[in-house]
Amino acid sequence: MGFLGFLGGPLGWVMDLIYQVVQSYGWAIILFTVLTRVVMLPFSIKQQKSTARMQAYQPMINEINKKWANDKQKQQEEMMRLQEEYGFSPTAGCLPMLLTMLVLFGVIDVVYKPLQHILRIPADLIEQARQAMGIANNYMTQNFMIANLQADPNAAGSIFSAEQIDKITSFNFRFLGIDLSQMPRFEFTPEALPLLIFPVLSVLTMFLSNIIATKMSGQEMTGAMKWMPWIMSLLFVTYSFQVPVAFSLYYTISNVLMILQTLFLKLVYDPEKMKQQVLDEIEEKKKAKKRKKQVAVTDDATGETVYKDVTEAELVKLRLARARALDEEKYKDERTVPLSALSDGKE
């Protein structure tokens, strides 16, 4: 998995701790999935809030895009002003999505390399054993090695210690009668059909999870964003048929937990109520900007100070005008430098 699977090591370590308690690869994956969802719950709540805020800001964003459609610089300036004045943050909900993706890739790396990540056998010994056993180096290498060693503990010669061989041969891959180390394949045989159960369930739960999440969020997505959750989910469903069945079990349980989490967050953090709160905040800030306040204004020519009632917007203009005047005064000499002073002395 390259650098995307860098979480394989720590995630495998956690899964190994769980396996030591339950002595079942399947139950270790299920409990591990529950644990990761609990850990990520605060981030999911933050994403829920960010989604609600985004809906509240959407009319203002649409107005800016429409009004300044032909002036990209002004459009960017207005978006920056929206962020500064109203607290809009377009990237606020990205972290939970990024963490979910990293965990997914980490789990894929774990199920690809159970010898290394779960059984904690050094990579150099695994490579020596692979060569001695004559197994091709691919995504299923370590799963094939485990299957061969469970069938014949002496298949790798004396490369592994007796303790390591015992860990490998006693590792329980089976869950509900299914060998989770196998890769699913589209074959309608008694041996292949059970391997399709979890990949099919991962597809069904993925669709159900996306439908419920879209309905519960109340967010209307358009264009490419409307299809993004489906495209990303389908990518991982594709992975389900290219990796051991263990990943499909993880993805299925993860989808089921996501459905339950969505329903829970709908009750606790109703998007519509949160959206209304944000709209109220925005309205209050707009009113505050219109409220007049008294400020002292000094006439540079006479030195006379007068008091004016101005709005926040008018105050900003006054400050900007004052800053420009001071800037003009400070650099006026530099702006009247003789042309000869800019010459390098050459004719």
C-alpha positions as CSV (number, residue, x, y, z in Angstrom):
1,M,0.0,0.0,0.0
2,G,3.1,2.3,0.1
3,F,3.0,5.3,2.3
4,L,-0.9,5.2,2.4
5,G,-0.7,2.1,4.5
6,F,1.7,3.6,7.1
7,L,-0.9,2.9,9.8
8,G,-0.7,-0.8,9.2
9,G,1.9,-1.2,12.0
10,P,0.0,0.5,14.8
11,L,-3.4,-0.8,13.7
12,G,-2.0,-4.4,13.5
13,W,-0.6,-4.0,17.0
14,V,-4.0,-3.0,18.3
15,M,-5.7,-5.9,16.4
16,D,-3.1,-8.3,17.9
17,L,-3.9,-7.2,21.4
18,I,-7.6,-7.8,20.8
19,Y,-6.9,-11.2,19.2
20,Q,-4.9,-12.3,22.3
21,V,-8.2,-11.8,24.2
22,V,-10.7,-13.3,21.8
23,Q,-8.6,-15.8,19.9
24,S,-10.6,-15.2,16.7
25,Y,-9.5,-13.1,13.7
26,G,-13.1,-12.3,12.8
27,W,-14.0,-11.1,16.3
28,A,-10.8,-9.2,16.6
29,I,-11.7,-7.3,13.4
30,I,-15.2,-6.6,14.6
31,L,-14.1,-5.3,18.0
32,F,-11.3,-3.3,16.4
33,T,-13.8,-1.7,14.0
34,V,-16.1,-0.7,17.0
35,L,-13.0,0.7,18.8
36,T,-12.0,2.9,15.9
37,R,-15.5,4.2,15.4
38,V,-15.7,5.1,19.1
39,V,-12.3,6.9,18.9
40,M,-13.4,8.8,15.8
41,L,-16.8,9.8,17.2
42,P,-15.7,13.3,18.3
43,F,-14.4,14.0,14.8
44,S,-17.7,12.7,13.3
45,I,-19.6,15.1,15.6
46,K,-17.4,17.9,14.4
47,Q,-18.0,17.0,10.8
48,Q,-21.8,17.0,11.5
49,K,-21.5,20.5,12.8
50,S,-19.4,21.6,9.9
51,T,-21.9,20.2,7.4
52,A,-24.7,22.2,9.1
53,R,-22.7,25.4,9.1
54,M,-21.9,24.8,5.4
55,Q,-25.6,24.7,4.6
56,A,-26.2,28.0,6.4
57,Y,-23.4,29.7,4.5
58,Q,-24.4,28.2,1.1
59,P,-26.8,31.0,0.1
60,M,-24.1,33.6,0.9
61,I,-21.5,31.6,-1.1
62,N,-23.9,31.3,-4.1
63,E,-24.5,35.1,-4.0
64,I,-20.8,35.8,-4.0
65,N,-20.2,33.4,-6.9
66,K,-23.0,34.8,-8.9
67,K,-22.3,38.5,-8.2
68,W,-18.6,38.2,-9.0
69,A,-18.6,35.5,-11.6
70,N,-16.5,37.5,-14.0
71,D,-14.0,38.8,-11.4
72,K,-12.2,35.9,-9.7
73,Q,-10.0,38.2,-7.6
74,K,-13.0,40.0,-6.1
75,Q,-14.7,36.7,-5.7
76,Q,-11.7,35.4,-3.7
77,E,-11.7,38.6,-1.6
78,E,-15.3,38.3,-0.7
79,M,-14.8,34.6,0.3
80,M,-12.0,35.7,2.5
81,R,-14.2,38.3,4.1
82,L,-16.9,35.7,4.6
83,Q,-14.4,33.6,6.5
84,E,-13.1,36.5,8.6
85,E,-16.5,38.1,9.5
86,Y,-18.7,35.1,9.8
87,G,-16.4,32.2,10.7
88,F,-16.9,30.2,7.5
89,S,-14.3,27.5,7.0
90,P,-14.5,25.4,3.8
91,T,-12.1,22.7,5.1
92,A,-13.6,22.3,8.6
93,G,-15.2,18.9,7.8
94,C,-12.2,17.4,5.9
95,L,-10.3,15.9,8.9
96,P,-12.9,13.1,9.7
97,M,-13.0,12.0,6.1
98,L,-9.2,12.0,5.9
99,L,-8.8,9.9,9.1
100,T,-11.4,7.4,7.8
101,M,-9.5,7.0,4.5
102,L,-6.2,6.5,6.4
103,V,-7.7,3.9,8.6
104,L,-9.2,2.1,5.6
105,F,-5.8,1.9,3.9
106,G,-4.2,0.9,7.2
107,V,-6.6,-2.0,7.6
108,I,-6.0,-3.1,4.0
109,D,-2.2,-3.2,4.8
110,V,-3.0,-5.3,7.9
111,V,-5.0,-7.9,6.0
112,Y,-2.3,-8.0,3.3
113,K,0.5,-8.6,5.8
114,P,-0.9,-10.5,8.9
115,L,2.5,-12.1,9.5
116,Q,4.2,-8.7,9.9
117,H,1.5,-6.6,11.4
118,I,-0.5,-9.0,13.7
119,L,1.9,-11.9,14.4
120,R,4.8,-9.4,14.7
121,I,7.3,-11.5,12.7
122,P,10.2,-9.4,11.3
123,A,10.0,-8.5,7.6
124,D,13.5,-9.9,6.8
125,L,12.5,-13.4,8.1
126,I,9.3,-13.3,6.2
127,E,11.2,-12.5,3.0
128,Q,13.7,-15.3,3.6
129,A,10.8,-17.8,4.2
130,R,9.0,-16.6,1.1
131,Q,12.0,-17.3,-1.0
132,A,12.5,-20.7,0.6
133,M,8.9,-21.6,0.1
134,G,8.9,-20.4,-3.5
135,I,5.9,-18.2,-3.1
136,A,5.4,-15.2,-5.5
137,N,5.7,-11.8,-4.0
138,N,2.3,-10.1,-4.3
139,Y,-0.6,-8.9,-2.1
140,M,-1.5,-12.4,-1.0
141,T,2.0,-13.6,-0.2
142,Q,1.7,-13.6,3.6
143,N,-1.7,-15.2,3.6
144,F,-0.5,-18.0,1.3
145,M,2.5,-18.5,3.5
146,I,0.3,-18.8,6.6
147,A,-1.9,-21.4,4.8
148,N,1.1,-23.4,3.7
149,L,2.7,-23.3,7.2
150,Q,-0.6,-24.3,8.8
151,A,-0.7,-27.3,6.5
152,D,3.0,-28.1,6.9
153,P,4.9,-26.4,9.8
154,N,8.2,-27.4,8.3
155,A,7.5,-25.7,4.9
156,A,9.9,-22.8,5.6
157,G,12.6,-25.0,7.1
158,S,14.4,-23.6,10.2
159,I,13.9,-19.9,9.3
160,F,11.2,-19.3,11.9
161,S,11.6,-20.2,15.6
162,A,9.5,-22.8,17.3
163,E,7.6,-20.0,19.0
164,Q,6.9,-18.2,15.7
165,I,5.8,-21.4,14.1
166,D,3.4,-22.1,17.0
167,K,1.9,-18.5,16.6
168,I,1.4,-19.1,12.9
169,T,-0.1,-22.6,13.0
170,S,-2.4,-21.7,15.9
171,F,-3.7,-18.5,14.4
172,N,-7.5,-18.8,13.9
173,F,-8.5,-17.3,10.5
174,R,-12.0,-18.9,10.4
175,F,-15.1,-16.9,11.2
176,L,-18.6,-18.4,10.8
177,G,-17.0,-21.1,8.8
178,I,-15.3,-18.7,6.4
179,D,-11.6,-18.5,6.0
180,L,-10.9,-14.7,6.2
181,S,-7.4,-15.1,4.7
182,Q,-8.8,-16.1,1.3
183,M,-9.5,-13.7,-1.6
184,P,-13.1,-13.8,-2.9
185,R,-13.7,-14.8,-6.5
186,F,-16.7,-14.9,-8.8
187,E,-17.2,-18.6,-8.9
188,F,-20.4,-20.5,-8.1
189,T,-18.8,-23.5,-6.4
190,P,-19.3,-24.7,-2.8
191,E,-15.8,-23.5,-1.9
192,A,-16.1,-20.0,-3.5
193,L,-19.7,-19.0,-2.6
194,P,-19.1,-18.5,1.2
195,L,-16.2,-16.1,0.3
196,L,-18.7,-13.8,-1.5
197,I,-20.9,-13.3,1.5
198,F,-19.0,-10.4,3.1
199,P,-18.1,-8.7,-0.1
200,V,-21.8,-8.6,-1.1
201,L,-22.7,-7.4,2.4
202,S,-20.1,-4.7,2.1
203,V,-21.8,-3.5,-1.1
204,L,-25.3,-3.5,0.3
205,T,-24.3,-1.8,3.6
206,M,-22.3,0.8,1.7
207,F,-25.3,1.8,-0.4
208,L,-27.6,1.8,2.6
209,S,-25.1,3.9,4.6
210,N,-24.8,6.5,1.8
211,I,-28.6,6.8,1.4
212,I,-29.2,7.3,5.1
213,A,-26.3,9.7,5.5
214,T,-27.6,11.9,2.6
215,K,-31.2,11.9,3.9
216,M,-30.2,12.6,7.5
217,S,-27.8,15.4,6.8
218,G,-30.4,17.4,4.9
219,Q,-27.6,18.7,2.7
220,E,-28.3,19.2,-1.0
221,M,-25.2,18.4,-3.0
222,T,-24.8,19.3,-6.7
223,G,-22.4,18.4,-9.5
224,A,-19.4,16.3,-8.7
225,M,-19.9,16.5,-4.9
226,K,-23.2,14.7,-5.3
227,W,-21.5,11.6,-6.6
228,M,-18.3,11.8,-4.6
229,P,-19.4,9.6,-1.7
230,W,-20.6,6.9,-4.1
231,I,-17.4,7.0,-6.2
232,M,-15.2,6.7,-3.1
233,S,-17.3,3.9,-1.7
234,L,-17.3,2.0,-5.0
235,L,-13.5,2.2,-5.0
236,F,-13.3,0.4,-1.7
237,V,-15.9,-2.1,-2.8
238,T,-13.6,-2.8,-5.7
239,Y,-10.9,-3.4,-3.2
240,S,-13.1,-6.0,-1.5
241,F,-12.6,-8.3,-4.4
242,Q,-8.8,-7.7,-4.6
243,V,-7.9,-8.3,-0.9
244,P,-8.6,-11.1,1.6
245,V,-12.2,-11.5,2.9
246,A,-11.1,-10.0,6.2
247,F,-11.3,-6.5,4.7
248,S,-14.9,-7.1,3.5
249,L,-15.8,-8.0,7.1
250,Y,-14.2,-4.8,8.4
251,Y,-15.9,-2.7,5.7
252,T,-19.3,-4.3,6.3
253,I,-19.1,-3.8,10.1
254,S,-17.8,-0.2,9.5
255,N,-20.8,0.6,7.3
256,V,-23.3,-0.8,9.8
257,L,-21.7,1.3,12.6
258,M,-21.8,4.3,10.3
259,I,-25.5,3.8,9.9
260,L,-26.1,3.6,13.6
261,Q,-23.8,6.6,14.2
262,T,-25.8,8.7,11.6
263,L,-29.1,7.9,13.3
264,F,-27.6,8.7,16.7
265,L,-26.1,12.0,15.6
266,K,-29.4,12.9,13.9
267,L,-31.1,12.7,17.4
268,V,-28.4,14.4,19.4
269,Y,-27.2,17.0,16.8
270,D,-30.1,17.6,14.5
271,P,-28.6,19.2,11.3
272,E,-31.7,21.4,10.8
273,K,-31.5,22.8,14.4
274,M,-27.8,23.4,14.1
275,K,-28.2,25.1,10.7
276,Q,-30.8,27.4,12.3
277,Q,-28.4,28.3,15.1
278,V,-25.7,29.2,12.6
279,L,-28.3,31.3,10.6
280,D,-29.2,33.1,13.9
281,E,-25.5,33.8,14.5
282,I,-25.0,35.2,11.0
283,E,-28.1,37.4,11.3
284,E,-26.9,38.7,14.7
285,K,-23.5,39.6,13.1
286,K,-25.2,41.4,10.2
287,K,-27.3,43.4,12.7
288,A,-24.1,44.2,14.7
289,K,-22.5,45.5,11.5
290,K,-25.4,47.9,10.9
291,R,-25.5,49.2,14.5
292,K,-23.9,52.7,14.7
293,K,-21.2,53.6,17.1
294,Q,-19.7,57.0,17.9
295,V,-16.1,57.5,16.9
296,A,-13.8,60.5,17.0
297,V,-12.6,61.8,13.6
298,T,-9.7,64.4,13.4
299,D,-9.5,66.8,10.5
300,D,-5.8,66.7,9.3
301,A,-6.1,70.2,7.9
302,T,-7.6,72.0,11.0
303,G,-6.7,69.5,13.7
304,E,-10.3,69.7,14.8
305,T,-11.9,66.6,16.3
306,V,-15.5,65.8,15.6
307,Y,-17.7,62.9,16.7
308,K,-19.6,60.8,14.1
309,D,-22.1,58.0,14.4
310,V,-21.0,55.3,11.9
311,T,-21.7,51.7,11.1
312,E,-19.1,49.0,11.2
313,A,-18.8,49.2,7.4
314,E,-18.4,52.9,7.4
315,L,-15.8,52.6,10.2
316,V,-13.8,50.2,8.1
317,K,-13.8,52.7,5.2
318,L,-12.7,55.5,7.6
319,R,-9.8,53.4,8.9
320,L,-8.8,52.5,5.3
321,A,-8.8,56.1,4.2
322,R,-6.8,57.1,7.3
323,A,-4.2,54.4,6.6
324,R,-3.9,55.5,3.0
325,A,-3.4,59.1,4.1
326,L,-0.7,58.1,6.6
327,D,1.0,56.0,4.0
328,E,0.9,58.9,1.5
329,E,2.5,61.2,4.1
330,K,5.2,58.7,5.1
331,Y,6.4,57.9,1.6
332,K,5.7,61.2,-0.2
333,D,9.4,62.0,-0.4
334,E,10.2,58.7,-2.1
335,R,7.4,59.3,-4.6
336,T,9.0,62.5,-5.7
337,V,12.6,61.3,-6.3
338,P,14.2,62.9,-9.4
339,L,14.4,60.7,-12.4
340,S,18.2,61.2,-12.5
341,A,18.4,59.4,-9.1
342,L,17.0,56.2,-10.6
343,S,19.7,56.2,-13.3
344,D,22.7,53.8,-13.0
345,G,25.0,56.6,-14.2
346,K,25.2,55.3,-17.8
347,E,24.2,57.4,-20.8
